[in-house]
């Protein structure tokens, strides 16, 4: 698994899929709740490439809100 996505990129991707997650606090809570696995690379929190493909399986309530 490749960890090459920064937190900012993760945040922006989640906001594209779920615009209702519109505050920093909601975003941190969401990332923690759905357990997107981070890894620290050179003291920088990184997320795995392709994490967004798992979003649909992590929170069906949000998916339904976007329909």
Secondary structure as UniProt FT lines:
FT   STRAND          3..6
FT   HELIX           7..17
FT   TURN            19..20
FT   HELIX           24..34
FT   STRAND          38..41
FT   TURN            42..43
FT   STRAND          44..48
FT   TURN            49..50
FT   HELIX           51..54
FT   HELIX           55..58
FT   HELIX           60..65
//
